[in-house]
Amino acid sequence: MRSEVSGIGERLKKAQIGLKDTFAVIDMAFEYQLKEFGDLFPYEVFEGLNELIGRTVHGTRIERFKPQQDRQLFHTFEIHTEGGEILGYLNMIYLRKPLPCYYLVYVEVLPPFRGRGLGNKILKTFKKFAEDEGTVGLLDNIIPSEEPTYDIYTKLGWKGIEELIGDGMVNGDRDYMVFIPSSVKPSDLKDKLLKLLYKVKRKRSVIDMHDNESMVKRTIAEFQSVYDVLEQLFEIELSTGISTPFMRFMFTKFVTKVLGFRRRIATLLGFTGGESLEQISISDRIKDLPIQSYSLWDSKEGQIGMWGEERIVQSLPEGLKRDPTLYIEGLPFYRRPYLIPWVEKRGGNCSLNLKISDLLELDFDPTKLREFRHEGVDYIFERVSPGFLPSVEKKMRFLSKIAESFSERRFHNATVQVNPPLAIIQDRGNLYILRRKVDGIHSEEALDQLRTSLPLKTMNREVGIDRTIVVTINEISKGLMKVFGSGHRKEIEDLAFFVPWDLERNIPKVTVDVKGISLDALWVA
């Protein structure tokens, strides 16, 4: 791992790649593996990079931009380096009534530069701006209370809105904070703040829509920049036709991140595709590369982590225990509805030798899910980023609680069955989760099949299977909230639901009776 890190570090230096693009490439390639170098600063393995960050931060300046026709609707502060790179920004929208106010929509500093005072610097700039303009500041402090930066606003004179309008008037909006410049002494402040809060909440969906558009546009530009850097870094290999595993890994990682982002933005409020990811032009020589979707490198040589249900772990094949990554990555793909038509179009030959063009055609990476039959039982291996390990372990504990509380309950006639991880394997910078293969598919894939697959659309239109799925899942989620409370909201929102499905015929398994359509069971994972 260190040699690969050093190698890419040397290339970045020789190519004189900018600091922002350097971090984007490093983080994309190595992600959470950098944390495994012990107590070192994560990027210390790149000689001199820590000092370069310090010098860069010291030379930053804040630039302000007003809304223009060819730009977003936000007023913006940006943190610029001496070379013109943007390390962070503050988006805000101006509200003239009931009193002049700038509502801070979003404040962000790029991860490698956090903890170095840039967030404080941009907020100090806003404070001076608000004082000079004589305008109020308003924001929704979404920083978790346990974060070290939670009180960054209070130290700069921001106050919780309940301090100014009274605790009984907040109505659950305790996270809103207000900055009142010393030059501003409006009459009827409490009444005007209440009206201001109501106005912001009423405009919230429109504000979020514009914020989403801004984020998508910025992210697409960042993707294009990273792609250009990758082509520059591997120009020798690409021009000579040398295909190294590391180069393939870097381009595969890039493409899977682009595809993942495309799926996420499809659900964004107000996003209509105006900023298309098709703007990122991937050349044919990259599309023709074989994929390398899993890591072959690790900072802890020879160390394999394997834990879970003792009986399951102990019974795993010896070949899997010796070299988990190569064993699991050699298993057959999970034949899900998204994959089967593509395989059939290729004559039923689901080759393991996929190219990057195949990922772009499929719109997802099928190698992340592998089927595993062991001792007469069907299982699924899922490959996830090692950074998800804490959340996986947290989910395991929560699923155990669900199993205890919901084993006898029914929701629209459906039972709730838990499908927890049975084993977790960490090897070569990869994390694999072993679960039983259930007789169903993910709810999102089920809904998509019902609404887009020609054979299923008519059936769904007539009986409303998609509505039954949505209503049942919503009822289960409400039941979970009632039992576990808002303190577990994040865990509940992160749950995955699986719907009974006949994979061979690609049709849902439902019960039809005089009462209508219902599901016999849903699996939670």
PAZA-810489 format. One record per residue (C-alpha): x, z, y. Coordinates in steps of 0.2 Angstrom, whole numbers, always signed. Layout:
N
+-------+-------+-------+
:    xx :    zz :    yy :
+-------+-------+-------+
:     X :     Z :     Y :
...
+-------+-------+-------+
//
This chain:
525
+-------+-------+-------+
:    xx :    zz :    yy :
+-------+-------+-------+
:    +0 :    +0 :    +0 :
:   +14 :    +5 :   +12 :
:   +23 :   -12 :   +10 :
:    +7 :   -22 :   +13 :
:    +3 :   -11 :   +29 :
:   +21 :   -14 :   +35 :
:   +20 :   -32 :   +31 :
:    +4 :   -35 :   +41 :
:   +11 :   -24 :   +55 :
:   +27 :   -35 :   +56 :
:   +17 :   -51 :   +57 :
:    +6 :   -44 :   +71 :
:   +21 :   -39 :   +81 :
:   +29 :   -56 :   +79 :
:   +14 :   -65 :   +83 :
:   +12 :   -54 :   +99 :
:    -6 :   -50 :   +95 :
:   -15 :   -40 :  +108 :
:   -18 :   -21 :  +104 :
:   -37 :   -22 :  +102 :
:   -36 :   -37 :   +90 :
:   -22 :   -28 :   +81 :
:   -33 :   -12 :   +77 :
:   -48 :   -23 :   +73 :
:   -37 :   -32 :   +59 :
:   -29 :   -16 :   +53 :
:   -46 :    -6 :   +52 :
:   -54 :   -21 :   +43 :
:   -41 :   -22 :   +30 :
:   -37 :    -4 :   +26 :
:   -52 :    +6 :   +33 :
:   -52 :   +23 :   +26 :
:   -36 :   +21 :   +16 :
:   -25 :   +24 :   +31 :
:   -31 :   +42 :   +31 :
:   -23 :   +45 :   +14 :
:    -6 :   +45 :   +22 :
:    -6 :   +63 :   +24 :
:    -6 :   +72 :   +40 :
:    +1 :   +57 :   +49 :
:    -8 :   +49 :   +64 :
:   -18 :   +36 :   +54 :
:    -8 :   +22 :   +62 :
:    +9 :   +30 :   +62 :
:   +14 :   +19 :   +48 :
:   +15 :    +5 :   +60 :
:   +31 :   +10 :   +69 :
:   +29 :   +13 :   +88 :
:   +10 :   +10 :   +88 :
:    +5 :   +28 :   +93 :
:   +17 :   +27 :  +108 :
:   +10 :   +10 :  +112 :
:    -8 :   +17 :  +112 :
:    -2 :   +31 :  +124 :
:    +6 :   +18 :  +136 :
:    -9 :    +7 :  +135 :
:   -22 :   +21 :  +139 :
:   -11 :   +27 :  +153 :
:   -12 :   +10 :  +161 :
:   -31 :    +7 :  +160 :
:   -42 :    +5 :  +174 :
:   -61 :    +5 :  +176 :
:   -70 :   -11 :  +182 :
:   -88 :   -12 :  +188 :
:   -99 :   -27 :  +185 :
:  -117 :   -30 :  +192 :
:  -130 :   -39 :  +183 :
:  -129 :   -58 :  +185 :
:  -139 :   -73 :  +178 :
:  -126 :   -77 :  +165 :
:  -123 :   -59 :  +160 :
:  -133 :   -45 :  +153 :
:  -146 :   -36 :  +163 :
:  -135 :   -20 :  +163 :
:  -124 :   -13 :  +177 :
:  -108 :   -10 :  +167 :
:   -92 :    +0 :  +169 :
:   -78 :    -7 :  +157 :
:   -61 :    +1 :  +153 :
:   -48 :   -13 :  +155 :
:   -30 :   -13 :  +149 :
:   -16 :   -20 :  +160 :
:   -18 :   -35 :  +149 :
:   -36 :   -37 :  +152 :
:   -43 :   -31 :  +135 :
:   -58 :   -20 :  +135 :
:   -57 :    -3 :  +126 :
:   -73 :    +4 :  +131 :
:   -89 :    +2 :  +142 :
:  -104 :   +11 :  +149 :
:  -120 :    +1 :  +151 :
:  -133 :    +7 :  +163 :
:  -149 :    +1 :  +171 :
:  -155 :    +4 :  +188 :
:  -173 :   +12 :  +191 :
:  -178 :   +12 :  +209 :
:  -194 :   +23 :  +207 :
:  -199 :   +37 :  +207 :
:  -182 :   +41 :  +214 :
:  -166 :   +30 :  +214 :
:  -158 :   +33 :  +196 :
:  -146 :   +25 :  +184 :
:  -151 :   +27 :  +166 :
:  -135 :   +27 :  +155 :
:  -140 :   +17 :  +140 :
:  -124 :   +17 :  +130 :
:  -106 :   +24 :  +132 :
:   -93 :   +19 :  +120 :
:   -74 :   +20 :  +118 :
:   -66 :   +10 :  +103 :
:   -62 :   +22 :   +89 :
:   -43 :   +20 :   +89 :
:   -43 :   +25 :  +108 :
:   -54 :   +40 :  +106 :
:   -48 :   +58 :  +110 :
:   -37 :   +52 :  +123 :
:   -48 :   +55 :  +139 :
:   -55 :   +38 :  +141 :
:   -73 :   +44 :  +138 :
:   -70 :   +57 :  +151 :
:   -62 :   +44 :  +163 :
:   -77 :   +32 :  +163 :
:   -89 :   +46 :  +165 :
:   -79 :   +53 :  +180 :
:   -80 :   +36 :  +187 :
:   -99 :   +36 :  +185 :
:  -100 :   +53 :  +193 :
:   -90 :   +47 :  +209 :
:  -101 :   +31 :  +209 :
:  -117 :   +41 :  +209 :
:  -111 :   +53 :  +222 :
:  -106 :   +38 :  +233 :
:  -123 :   +29 :  +230 :
:  -133 :   +45 :  +231 :
:  -142 :   +41 :  +215 :
:  -147 :   +52 :  +200 :
:  -140 :   +50 :  +183 :
:  -150 :   +51 :  +167 :
:  -145 :   +49 :  +149 :
:  -150 :   +54 :  +131 :
:  -136 :   +64 :  +124 :
:  -136 :   +59 :  +105 :
:  -119 :   +66 :  +102 :
:  -121 :   +79 :   +87 :
:  -119 :   +97 :   +93 :
:  -105 :  +100 :   +81 :
:   -95 :   +86 :   +88 :
:   -80 :   +91 :   +99 :
:   -86 :   +80 :  +113 :
:  -104 :   +87 :  +113 :
:  -101 :   +96 :  +130 :
:   -92 :   +82 :  +138 :
:  -107 :   +79 :  +150 :
:  -110 :   +98 :  +155 :
:   -92 :   +99 :  +160 :
:   -95 :   +85 :  +172 :
:  -110 :   +93 :  +180 :
:  -124 :   +86 :  +169 :
:  -139 :   +98 :  +165 :
:  -151 :   +98 :  +151 :
:  -168 :   +91 :  +158 :
:  -177 :  +107 :  +153 :
:  -166 :  +117 :  +166 :
:  -174 :  +107 :  +180 :
:  -192 :  +104 :  +174 :
:  -195 :  +119 :  +163 :
:  -193 :  +121 :  +144 :
:  -212 :  +120 :  +142 :
:  -213 :  +103 :  +150 :
:  -199 :   +94 :  +138 :
:  -211 :   +90 :  +124 :
:  -197 :   +87 :  +111 :
:  -186 :   +77 :  +124 :
:  -172 :   +91 :  +124 :
:  -158 :   +78 :  +122 :
:  -161 :   +71 :  +140 :
:  -148 :   +76 :  +153 :
:  -148 :   +74 :  +172 :
:  -135 :   +72 :  +185 :
:  -140 :   +77 :  +202 :
:  -127 :   +72 :  +216 :
:  -124 :   +86 :  +229 :
:  -129 :   +73 :  +242 :
:  -146 :   +71 :  +234 :
:  -159 :   +85 :  +238 :
:  -176 :   +76 :  +234 :
:  -192 :   +85 :  +237 :
:  -204 :   +88 :  +222 :
:  -189 :   +85 :  +210 :
:  -198 :   +92 :  +195 :
:  -213 :   +80 :  +197 :
:  -201 :   +65 :  +200 :
:  -191 :   +69 :  +185 :
:  -206 :   +70 :  +174 :
:  -212 :   +53 :  +181 :
:  -194 :   +46 :  +178 :
:  -194 :   +52 :  +160 :
:  -211 :   +45 :  +157 :
:  -205 :   +28 :  +165 :
:  -189 :   +28 :  +154 :
:  -199 :   +31 :  +138 :
:  -211 :   +18 :  +142 :
:  -197 :    +5 :  +145 :
:  -187 :   +11 :  +130 :
:  -192 :    -4 :  +119 :
:  -187 :   -16 :  +132 :
:  -170 :    -7 :  +136 :
:  -166 :    -6 :  +118 :
:  -170 :   -25 :  +116 :
:  -157 :   -29 :  +130 :
:  -145 :   -17 :  +123 :
:  -146 :   -25 :  +106 :
:  -144 :   -42 :  +113 :
:  -128 :   -36 :  +122 :
:  -121 :   -28 :  +107 :
:  -124 :   -44 :   +96 :
:  -116 :   -55 :  +109 :
:  -101 :   -43 :  +110 :
:   -99 :   -41 :   +91 :
:   -99 :   -60 :   +88 :
:   -85 :   -62 :  +101 :
:   -75 :   -49 :   +92 :
:   -78 :   -57 :   +75 :
:   -72 :   -74 :   +82 :
:   -57 :   -65 :   +89 :
:   -52 :   -57 :   +73 :
:   -55 :   -73 :   +63 :
:   -43 :   -82 :   +75 :
:   -30 :   -69 :   +73 :
:   -31 :   -70 :   +54 :
:   -29 :   -89 :   +54 :
:   -14 :   -86 :   +65 :
:    -6 :   -72 :   +54 :
:    -8 :   -82 :   +38 :
:    -4 :  -100 :   +45 :
:   +11 :  -102 :   +34 :
:    +2 :   -98 :   +18 :
:   -13 :  -109 :   +24 :
:    -3 :  -124 :   +29 :
:    +8 :  -123 :   +13 :
:    -7 :  -120 :    +1 :
:    +0 :  -103 :    -5 :
:   -15 :   -91 :    -9 :
:    -9 :   -73 :   -10 :
:   -21 :   -59 :   -16 :
:   -18 :   -50 :    +1 :
:   -23 :   -65 :   +11 :
:   -38 :   -69 :    +1 :
:   -43 :   -50 :    +2 :
:   -42 :   -51 :   +21 :
:   -53 :   -66 :   +23 :
:   -65 :   -60 :   +10 :
:   -67 :   -44 :   +19 :
:   -70 :   -53 :   +35 :
:   -83 :   -64 :   +28 :
:   -92 :   -49 :   +19 :
:   -92 :   -39 :   +36 :
:  -100 :   -54 :   +45 :
:  -113 :   -56 :   +32 :
:  -117 :   -37 :   +32 :
:  -119 :   -38 :   +51 :
:  -130 :   -53 :   +50 :
:  -142 :   -43 :   +38 :
:  -142 :   -28 :   +50 :
:  -146 :   -38 :   +66 :
:  -161 :   -46 :   +58 :
:  -170 :   -29 :   +59 :
:  -165 :   -26 :   +77 :
:  -179 :   -23 :   +90 :
:  -182 :   -39 :  +100 :
:  -168 :   -49 :   +91 :
:  -173 :   -67 :   +90 :
:  -156 :   -75 :   +84 :
:  -152 :   -81 :  +102 :
:  -134 :   -76 :   +98 :
:  -131 :   -84 :   +81 :
:  -117 :   -80 :   +70 :
:  -116 :   -98 :   +66 :
:  -105 :   -98 :   +82 :
:   -91 :   -92 :   +71 :
:   -83 :  -107 :   +64 :
:   -75 :  -105 :   +47 :
:   -64 :  -119 :   +42 :
:   -65 :  -128 :   +26 :
:   -48 :  -122 :   +21 :
:   -54 :  -104 :   +22 :
:   -70 :  -108 :   +13 :
:   -60 :  -115 :    -1 :
:   -51 :   -99 :    -4 :
:   -55 :   -89 :   -20 :
:   -62 :   -72 :   -15 :
:   -53 :   -56 :   -17 :
:   -67 :   -43 :   -14 :
:   -59 :   -28 :   -21 :
:   -43 :   -19 :   -16 :
:   -28 :   -20 :   -27 :
:   -18 :    -8 :   -17 :
:   -18 :   +11 :   -14 :
:    -8 :   +23 :    -5 :
:    -8 :   +35 :   -19 :
:    +0 :   +26 :   -33 :
:    -6 :   +29 :   -51 :
:   -19 :   +42 :   -46 :
:   -36 :   +39 :   -53 :
:   -51 :   +50 :   -48 :
:   -65 :   +51 :   -60 :
:   -79 :   +64 :   -60 :
:   -98 :   +67 :   -63 :
:  -108 :   +71 :   -79 :
:   -95 :   +77 :   -91 :
:  -102 :   +69 :  -106 :
:  -104 :   +52 :   -98 :
:   -86 :   +53 :   -91 :
:   -78 :   +58 :  -107 :
:   -87 :   +44 :  -117 :
:   -81 :   +30 :  -106 :
:   -70 :   +17 :  -114 :
:   -52 :   +20 :  -114 :
:   -48 :    +3 :  -105 :
:   -60 :    +9 :   -91 :
:   -51 :   +25 :   -90 :
:   -33 :   +17 :   -89 :
:   -37 :    +4 :   -76 :
:   -55 :    +6 :   -69 :
:   -53 :    -7 :   -56 :
:   -49 :   -22 :   -67 :
:   -61 :   -16 :   -81 :
:   -76 :   -14 :   -69 :
:   -72 :   -30 :   -59 :
:   -72 :   -40 :   -76 :
:   -90 :   -35 :   -80 :
:  -104 :   -47 :   -78 :
:  -113 :   -48 :   -61 :
:  -130 :   -39 :   -60 :
:  -143 :   -53 :   -61 :
:  -154 :   -48 :   -47 :
:  -168 :   -60 :   -40 :
:  -156 :   -65 :   -25 :
:  -143 :   -71 :   -37 :
:  -153 :   -79 :   -52 :
:  -159 :   -95 :   -43 :
:  -141 :   -98 :   -37 :
:  -134 :   -96 :   -54 :
:  -148 :  -108 :   -61 :
:  -144 :  -121 :   -48 :
:  -126 :  -121 :   -55 :
:  -132 :  -124 :   -72 :
:  -133 :  -106 :   -77 :
:  -114 :  -103 :   -77 :
:  -111 :   -87 :   -67 :
:   -92 :   -89 :   -65 :
:   -82 :   -75 :   -59 :
:   -71 :   -87 :   -49 :
:   -81 :   -87 :   -33 :
:   -75 :   -95 :   -17 :
:   -78 :   -89 :    +0 :
:   -90 :  -104 :    +2 :
:  -100 :   -96 :   -12 :
:  -102 :   -80 :    -2 :
:  -108 :   -89 :   +13 :
:  -121 :   -99 :    +3 :
:  -127 :   -83 :    -6 :
:  -127 :   -73 :   +11 :
:  -120 :   -58 :    +1 :
:  -106 :   -52 :   -11 :
:  -113 :   -52 :   -29 :
:   -97 :   -44 :   -35 :
:  -102 :   -27 :   -28 :
:  -114 :   -24 :   -42 :
:  -109 :   -25 :   -61 :
:  -119 :   -23 :   -77 :
:  -112 :   -11 :   -90 :
:  -119 :    -8 :  -107 :
:  -112 :    +7 :  -115 :
:  -117 :   +16 :  -131 :
:  -134 :    +7 :  -131 :
:  -138 :   +11 :  -113 :
:  -138 :    -1 :   -98 :
:  -129 :    +5 :   -82 :
:  -125 :    -2 :   -65 :
:  -108 :    +0 :   -57 :
:  -108 :    -2 :   -38 :
:   -92 :    -4 :   -28 :
:   -93 :    +5 :   -11 :
:   -80 :    +9 :    +3 :
:   -70 :   +25 :    -1 :
:   -76 :   +31 :   +16 :
:   -94 :   +33 :    +9 :
:   -88 :   +47 :    -3 :
:   -94 :   +62 :    +7 :
:  -111 :   +54 :   +10 :
:  -112 :   +49 :    -9 :
:  -109 :   +67 :   -14 :
:  -121 :   +74 :    -1 :
:  -134 :   +62 :    -8 :
:  -131 :   +68 :   -25 :
:  -135 :   +86 :   -20 :
:  -151 :   +80 :   -11 :
:  -157 :   +70 :   -25 :
:  -156 :   +85 :   -36 :
:  -167 :   +94 :   -25 :
:  -180 :   +80 :   -25 :
:  -180 :   +80 :   -44 :
:  -184 :   +98 :   -44 :
:  -198 :   +97 :   -31 :
:  -206 :   +80 :   -35 :
:  -206 :   +79 :   -54 :
:  -225 :   +82 :   -55 :
:  -231 :   +74 :   -40 :
:  -239 :   +57 :   -38 :
:  -241 :   +46 :   -22 :
:  -254 :   +32 :   -23 :
:  -253 :   +35 :   -42 :
:  -234 :   +32 :   -43 :
:  -222 :   +45 :   -49 :
:  -206 :   +48 :   -41 :
:  -191 :   +47 :   -52 :
:  -173 :   +51 :   -47 :
:  -158 :   +39 :   -51 :
:  -143 :   +49 :   -46 :
:  -124 :   +44 :   -48 :
:  -119 :   +49 :   -65 :
:  -100 :   +46 :   -62 :
:   -89 :   +42 :   -47 :
:   -73 :   +33 :   -50 :
:   -59 :   +31 :   -36 :
:   -45 :   +19 :   -40 :
:   -34 :    +7 :   -30 :
:   -43 :   +10 :   -14 :
:   -60 :    +6 :   -22 :
:   -75 :   +18 :   -25 :
:   -86 :   +14 :   -40 :
:  -103 :   +23 :   -42 :
:  -111 :   +23 :   -60 :
:  -130 :   +24 :   -62 :
:  -143 :   +20 :   -75 :
:  -150 :    +2 :   -74 :
:  -168 :    +5 :   -70 :
:  -182 :    -8 :   -74 :
:  -184 :   -12 :   -55 :
:  -176 :   -19 :   -40 :
:  -173 :   -13 :   -22 :
:  -188 :   -12 :   -12 :
:  -181 :   -23 :    +2 :
:  -177 :   -36 :   -11 :
:  -194 :   -34 :   -18 :
:  -203 :   -36 :    -2 :
:  -192 :   -51 :    +2 :
:  -197 :   -60 :   -14 :
:  -215 :   -57 :   -12 :
:  -215 :   -64 :    +6 :
:  -203 :   -79 :    +3 :
:  -203 :   -84 :   -15 :
:  -216 :   -98 :   -17 :
:  -223 :   -93 :   -34 :
:  -225 :   -75 :   -27 :
:  -232 :   -78 :   -10 :
:  -249 :   -84 :   -16 :
:  -251 :   -69 :   -28 :
:  -246 :   -57 :   -14 :
:  -257 :   -65 :    -1 :
:  -272 :   -62 :   -13 :
:  -269 :   -44 :   -18 :
:  -257 :   -37 :    -5 :
:  -243 :   -30 :   -17 :
:  -231 :   -29 :    -2 :
:  -243 :   -17 :    +7 :
:  -245 :    -6 :    -8 :
:  -226 :    -5 :    -9 :
:  -224 :    +0 :    +9 :
:  -239 :   +12 :    +9 :
:  -232 :   +21 :    -7 :
:  -214 :   +22 :    +0 :
:  -221 :   +29 :   +17 :
:  -231 :   +42 :    +8 :
:  -216 :   +48 :    -2 :
:  -206 :   +49 :   +14 :
:  -219 :   +59 :   +22 :
:  -220 :   +70 :    +7 :
:  -201 :   +73 :    +8 :
:  -202 :   +77 :   +26 :
:  -215 :   +90 :   +23 :
:  -205 :   +98 :   +10 :
:  -188 :   +97 :   +17 :
:  -191 :   +96 :   +35 :
:  -183 :   +87 :   +50 :
:  -166 :   +94 :   +46 :
:  -165 :   +82 :   +31 :
:  -172 :   +67 :   +41 :
:  -155 :   +57 :   +40 :
:  -154 :   +60 :   +21 :
:  -172 :   +54 :   +19 :
:  -169 :   +39 :   +29 :
:  -154 :   +34 :   +19 :
:  -163 :   +35 :    +2 :
:  -165 :   +18 :    -7 :
:  -181 :   +15 :   -16 :
:  -183 :    +4 :   -32 :
:  -199 :    -5 :   -37 :
:  -204 :    -9 :   -55 :
:  -200 :   -27 :   -58 :
:  -199 :   -39 :   -72 :
:  -182 :   -47 :   -70 :
:  -184 :   -61 :   -83 :
:  -200 :   -68 :   -75 :
:  -196 :   -62 :   -57 :
:  -213 :   -54 :   -55 :
:  -218 :   -36 :   -49 :
:  -225 :   -24 :   -62 :
:  -241 :   -16 :   -55 :
:  -257 :    -8 :   -62 :
:  -273 :   -17 :   -57 :
:  -289 :    -7 :   -59 :
:  -306 :    -4 :   -50 :
:  -297 :    +6 :   -37 :
:  -285 :    -8 :   -33 :
:  -266 :   -11 :   -35 :
:  -254 :    +3 :   -38 :
:  -236 :    +6 :   -45 :
:  -233 :   +17 :   -60 :
:  -217 :   +24 :   -53 :
:  -203 :   +22 :   -40 :
:  -185 :   +26 :   -42 :
:  -176 :   +35 :   -28 :
:  -157 :   +33 :   -27 :
+-------+-------+-------+
//
